[in-house]
Amino acid sequence: MISAINRDELVDLMAYLLSGGNPDHKAFTVQGDKDGIVPLEDNTALLKQRYEAAGGTCEVKIIPGGGHEISPAFFECQELIDFILKQAQP
């Protein structure tokens, strides 16, 4: 029987799996500071903390006034574009 996993265990598991304990594993997230569905402090900030504790690096771009929606601020985020292009290089 599989038991329910709590949010903290899920964040820890995600951080470990994504980072693999490897400092070369990098993550980048974009988060609105007014997101009421996925609050910054309870989710993205926690994931960043645990991801880095597991050995990876995680950058967070905070969109002032941004909520939980698809917006040009995400798709036109120059820092995210630069991160993706840098990670795509051999």
MIKETOR-210956 format. One record per residue: residue in one letter; x, y, z of N, C-alpha, C in turn; residue number from 1. Coordinates in steps of 0.001 Angstrom, whole numbers, m for minus. Layout:
N
{res->a&npx->X&npy->Y&npz->Z&capx->X&capy->Y&capz->Z&cpx->X&cpy->Y&cpz->Z&n->NUM}
...
END
This chain:
90
{res->m&npx->835&npy->m1181&npz->0&capx->0&capy->0&capz->0&cpx->882&cpy->1248&cpz->0&n->1}
{res->i&npx->558&npy->2203&npz->m822&capx->1311&capy->3452&capz->m910&cpx->646&cpy->4481&cpz->m12&n->2}
{res->s&npx->1446&npy->5091&npz->851&capx->888&capy->6116&capz->1731&cpx->1036&cpy->7486&cpz->1081&n->3}
{res->a&npx->251&npy->8425&npz->1542&capx->310&capy->9791&capz->1030&cpx->1638&cpy->10410&cpz->1424&n->4}
{res->i&npx->2176&npy->11250&npz->555&capx->3422&capy->11952&capz->824&cpx->3082&cpy->13398&cpz->1162&n->5}
{res->n&npx->3732&npy->13945&npz->2161&capx->3420&capy->15334&capz->2501&cpx->4228&cpy->16294&cpz->1627&n->6}
{res->r&npx->3854&npy->17554&npz->1661&capx->4471&capy->18562&capz->786&cpx->5975&cpy->18663&cpz->1009&n->7}
{res->d&npx->6422&npy->18653&npz->2258&capx->7857&capy->18770&capz->2535&cpx->8630&cpy->17593&cpz->1969&n->8}
{res->e&npx->8085&npy->16393&npz->2099&capx->8745&capy->15217&capz->1539&cpx->8789&cpy->15311&cpz->14&n->9}
{res->l&npx->7727&npy->15813&npz->m580&capx->7690&capy->15965&capz->m2033&cpx->8729&cpy->16974&cpz->m2505&n->10}
{res->v&npx->8838&npy->18100&npz->m1821&capx->9835&capy->19115&capz->m2190&cpx->11237&cpy->18539&cpz->m2054&n->11}
{res->d&npx->11501&npy->17828&npz->m957&capx->12810&capy->17202&capz->m768&cpx->13119&cpy->16219&cpz->m1887&n->12}
{res->l&npx->12143&npy->15398&npz->m2229&capx->12334&capy->14406&capz->m3278&cpx->12587&cpy->15080&cpz->m4624&n->13}
{res->m&npx->11794&npy->16090&npz->m4954&capx->11991&capy->16817&capz->m6210&cpx->13384&cpy->17436&cpz->m6261&n->14}
{res->a&npx->13789&npy->18088&npz->m5186&capx->15097&capy->18732&capz->m5140&cpx->16214&cpy->17721&cpz->m5344&n->15}
{res->y&npx->16111&npy->16595&npz->m4670&capx->17156&capy->15578&capz->m4796&cpx->17191&cpy->14995&cpz->m6207&n->16}
{res->l&npx->16036&npy->14642&npz->m6733&capx->15994&capy->14041&capz->m8072&cpx->16485&cpy->15002&cpz->m9140&n->17}
{res->l&npx->16101&npy->16269&npz->m9018&capx->16510&capy->17245&capz->m10021&cpx->17989&cpy->17569&cpz->m9938&n->18}
{res->s&npx->18515&npy->17732&npz->m8735&capx->19922&capy->18099&capz->m8586&cpx->20829&cpy->16887&cpz->m8678&n->19}
{res->g&npx->20346&npy->15758&npz->m8222&capx->21161&capy->14553&capz->m8224&cpx->22428&cpy->14711&cpz->m7396&n->20}
{res->g&npx->22445&npy->15706&npz->m6513&capx->23636&capy->15965&capz->m5723&cpx->24786&cpy->16492&cpz->m6556&n->21}
{res->n&npx->24481&npy->16974&npz->m7741&capx->25509&capy->17408&capz->m8685&cpx->25465&cpy->18923&cpz->m8860&n->22}
{res->p&npx->26564&npy->19639&npz->m8552&capx->26564&capy->21095&capz->m8698&cpx->26423&cpy->21561&cpz->m10149&n->23}
{res->d&npx->26624&npy->20646&npz->m11100&capx->26438&capy->21020&capz->m12508&cpx->24962&cpy->21038&cpz->m12899&n->24}
{res->h&npx->24096&npy->20500&npz->m12058&capx->22661&capy->20512&capz->m12331&cpx->22096&cpy->21840&cpz->m11864&n->25}
{res->k&npx->21662&npy->22623&npz->m12812&capx->21171&capy->23963&capz->m12513&cpx->19682&cpy->24054&cpz->m12834&n->26}
{res->a&npx->18987&npy->24874&npz->m12076&capx->17559&capy->25091&capz->m12301&cpx->17297&cpy->26586&cpz->m12319&n->27}
{res->f&npx->16231&npy->26969&npz->m12996&capx->15816&capy->28367&capz->m13057&cpx->14301&cpy->28385&cpz->m12995&n->28}
{res->t&npx->13765&npy->29174&npz->m12103&capx->12316&capy->29288&capz->m12018&cpx->11906&cpy->30745&cpz->m12108&n->29}
{res->v&npx->10712&npy->30960&npz->m12616&capx->10122&capy->32296&capz->m12691&cpx->8858&cpy->32247&cpz->m11844&n->30}
{res->q&npx->8727&npy->33190&npz->m10941&capx->7639&capy->33159&capz->m9963&cpx->7100&cpy->34563&cpz->m9733&n->31}
{res->g&npx->5798&npy->34711&npz->m9773&capx->5168&capy->35977&capz->m9412&cpx->5116&cpy->36132&cpz->m7904&n->32}
{res->d&npx->5363&npy->37335&npz->m7417&capx->5353&capy->37531&capz->m5964&cpx->3954&cpy->37657&cpz->m5382&n->33}
{res->k&npx->2938&npy->37666&npz->m6233&capx->1542&capy->37737&capz->m5777&cpx->780&cpy->36458&cpz->m6111&n->34}
{res->d&npx->1498&npy->35372&npz->m6312&capx->869&capy->34100&capz->m6660&cpx->164&cpy->33529&cpz->m5435&n->35}
{res->g&npx->m1154&npy->33496&npz->m5472&capx->m1936&capy->32976&capz->m4359&cpx->m2157&cpy->31476&cpz->m4434&n->36}
{res->i&npx->m1898&npy->30877&npz->m5584&capx->m2090&capy->29441&capz->m5761&cpx->m825&cpy->28677&cpz->m5361&n->37}
{res->v&npx->316&npy->29180&npz->m5804&capx->1613&capy->28593&capz->m5466&cpx->2454&cpy->29703&cpz->m4829&n->38}
{res->p&npx->2230&npy->29981&npz->m3552&capx->2936&capy->31085&capz->m2898&cpx->4458&cpy->30914&cpz->m2932&n->39}
{res->l&npx->5137&npy->32001&npz->m3194&capx->6593&capy->32007&capz->m3345&cpx->7310&cpy->31378&cpz->m2154&n->40}
{res->e&npx->7059&npy->31871&npz->m960&capx->7801&capy->31401&capz->216&cpx->7552&cpy->29932&cpz->528&n->41}
{res->d&npx->6332&npy->29471&npz->311&capx->5985&capy->28089&capz->653&cpx->6353&cpy->27083&cpz->m420&n->42}
{res->n&npx->6758&npy->27547&npz->m1588&capx->6999&capy->26621&capz->m2689&cpx->8342&cpy->26867&cpz->m3368&n->43}
{res->t&npx->8428&npy->27877&npz->m4211&capx->9648&capy->28104&capz->m4979&cpx->10845&cpy->28398&cpz->m4084&n->44}
{res->a&npx->10665&npy->29222&npz->m3062&capx->11785&capy->29521&capz->m2156&cpx->12232&cpy->28256&cpz->m1424&n->45}
{res->l&npx->11281&npy->27438&npz->m1035&capx->11589&capy->26186&capz->m350&cpx->12294&cpy->25220&cpz->m1295&n->46}
{res->l&npx->11809&npy->25120&npz->m2529&capx->12450&capy->24252&capz->m3512&cpx->13879&cpy->24711&cpz->m3766&n->47}
{res->k&npx->14104&npy->26012&npz->m3912&capx->15450&capy->26544&capz->m4125&cpx->16369&cpy->26161&cpz->m2966&n->48}
{res->q&npx->15892&npy->26352&npz->m1754&capx->16688&capy->26031&capz->m568&cpx->17062&cpy->24549&cpz->m549&n->49}
{res->r&npx->16100&npy->23700&npz->m806&capx->16345&capy->22254&capz->m734&cpx->17159&cpy->21762&cpz->m1932&n->50}
{res->y&npx->16929&npy->22357&npz->m3095&capx->17685&capy->22001&capz->m4300&cpx->19157&cpy->22287&cpz->m4072&n->51}
{res->e&npx->19442&npy->23462&npz->m3515&capx->20825&capy->23838&capz->m3262&cpx->21429&cpy->22985&cpz->m2150&n->52}
{res->a&npx->20632&npy->22628&npz->m1150&capx->21112&capy->21745&capz->m84&cpx->21454&cpy->20358&cpz->m630&n->53}
{res->a&npx->20774&npy->19958&npz->m1716&capx->21031&capy->18655&capz->m2338&cpx->22209&cpy->18705&cpz->m3303&n->54}
{res->g&npx->22791&npy->19902&npz->m3491&capx->23994&capy->19999&capz->m4315&cpx->23844&cpy->20739&cpz->m5627&n->55}
{res->g&npx->22636&npy->21085&npz->m6028&capx->22437&capy->21802&capz->m7280&cpx->22429&cpy->23309&cpz->m7057&n->56}
{res->t&npx->22241&npy->24051&npz->m8129&capx->22074&capy->25501&capz->m8032&cpx->20737&cpy->25866&cpz->m8649&n->57}
{res->c&npx->20082&npy->26852&npz->m8073&capx->18751&capy->27244&capz->m8522&cpx->18622&cpy->28756&cpz->m8488&n->58}
{res->e&npx->18344&npy->29335&npz->m9647&capx->18091&capy->30765&capz->m9728&cpx->16587&cpy->30999&cpz->m9764&n->59}
{res->v&npx->16148&npy->32061&npz->m9119&capx->14732&capy->32407&capz->m9096&cpx->14572&cpy->33843&cpz->m9577&n->60}
{res->k&npx->13755&npy->34038&npz->m10584&capx->13403&capy->35366&capz->m11071&cpx->12005&cpy->35671&cpz->m10549&n->61}
{res->i&npx->11906&npy->36705&npz->m9756&capx->10625&capy->37085&capz->m9189&cpx->10009&cpy->38189&cpz->m10036&n->62}
{res->i&npx->8766&npy->37976&npz->m10462&capx->8028&capy->38952&capz->m11250&cpx->7180&cpy->39791&cpz->m10291&n->63}
{res->p&npx->7545&npy->41069&npz->m10080&capx->6762&capy->41925&capz->m9180&cpx->5313&cpy->42051&cpz->m9656&n->64}
{res->g&npx->4392&npy->41798&npz->m8749&capx->2975&capy->41893&capz->m9070&cpx->2418&cpy->40699&cpz->m9819&n->65}
{res->g&npx->3278&npy->39742&npz->m10160&capx->2843&capy->38586&capz->m10928&cpx->2077&cpy->37598&cpz->m10073&n->66}
{res->g&npx->1052&npy->37038&npz->m10659&capx->248&capy->36031&capz->m9975&cpx->522&cpy->34664&cpz->m10556&n->67}
{res->h&npx->m520&npy->33860&npz->m10649&capx->m419&capy->32498&capz->m11172&cpx->m1104&cpy->32467&cpz->m12528&n->68}
{res->e&npx->m436&npy->33035&npz->m13508&capx->m1009&capy->33094&capz->m14846&cpx->109&cpy->33040&cpz->m15878&n->69}
{res->i&npx->m272&npy->32733&npz->m17093&capx->678&capy->32785&capz->m18203&cpx->762&cpy->34245&cpz->m18625&n->70}
{res->s&npx->1976&npy->34754&npz->m18665&capx->2135&capy->36161&capz->m19030&cpx->3404&cpy->36357&cpz->m19849&n->71}
{res->p&npx->3456&npy->37440&npz->m20600&capx->4679&capy->37751&capz->m21346&cpx->5899&cpy->37890&cpz->m20428&n->72}
{res->a&npx->5685&npy->38283&npz->m19173&capx->6807&capy->38430&capz->m18237&cpx->7567&cpy->37114&cpz->m18091&n->73}
{res->f&npx->6866&npy->35995&npz->m18238&capx->7533&capy->34698&capz->m18173&cpx->8242&cpy->34400&cpz->m19487&n->74}
{res->f&npx->7531&npy->34467&npz->m20580&capx->8095&capy->34069&capz->m21867&cpx->9122&cpy->35057&cpz->m22408&n->75}
{res->e&npx->9087&npy->36277&npz->m21916&capx->10048&capy->37283&capz->m22359&cpx->11101&cpy->37566&cpz->m21284&n->76}
{res->c&npx->11218&npy->36694&npz->m20335&capx->12183&capy->36857&capz->m19254&cpx->13594&cpy->36639&cpz->m19811&n->77}
{res->q&npx->14342&npy->37711&npz->m19949&capx->15672&capy->37622&capz->m20553&cpx->16605&cpy->36728&cpz->m19745&n->78}
{res->e&npx->16482&npy->36773&npz->m18424&capx->17332&capy->35910&capz->m17599&cpx->17060&cpy->34431&cpz->m17866&n->79}
{res->l&npx->15790&npy->34081&npz->m18063&capx->15442&capy->32696&capz->m18379&cpx->15980&cpy->32310&cpz->m19754&n->80}
{res->i&npx->15817&npy->33186&npz->m20730&capx->16325&capy->32917&capz->m22081&cpx->17837&cpy->32717&cpz->m22041&n->81}
{res->d&npx->18543&npy->33612&npz->m21329&capx->19998&capy->33490&capz->m21218&cpx->20407&cpy->32176&cpz->m20530&n->82}
{res->f&npx->19660&npy->31811&npz->m19481&capx->19934&capy->30566&capz->m18769&cpx->19779&cpy->29374&cpz->m19702&n->83}
{res->i&npx->18699&npy->29329&npz->m20454&capx->18456&capy->28202&capz->m21366&cpx->19541&cpy->28108&cpz->m22435&n->84}
{res->l&npx->19887&npy->29250&npz->m23013&capx->20926&capy->29250&capz->m24049&cpx->22267&cpy->28802&cpz->m23486&n->85}
{res->k&npx->22587&npy->29245&npz->m22278&capx->23849&capy->28835&capz->m21655&cpx->23865&cpy->27344&cpz->m21368&n->86}
{res->q&npx->22745&npy->26783&npz->m20895&capx->22680&capy->25369&capz->m20580&cpx->22712&cpy->24515&cpz->m21843&n->87}
{res->a&npx->22278&npy->25076&npz->m22962&capx->22235&capy->24331&capz->m24222&cpx->23612&cpy->24208&cpz->m24874&n->88}
{res->q&npx->24569&npy->25006&npz->m24416&capx->25906&capy->24952&capz->m24982&cpx->26617&cpy->23706&cpz->m24502&n->89}
{res->p&npx->27380&npy->23072&npz->m25420&capx->28120&capy->21849&capz->m25026&cpx->29229&cpy->22146&cpz->m24034&n->90}
END
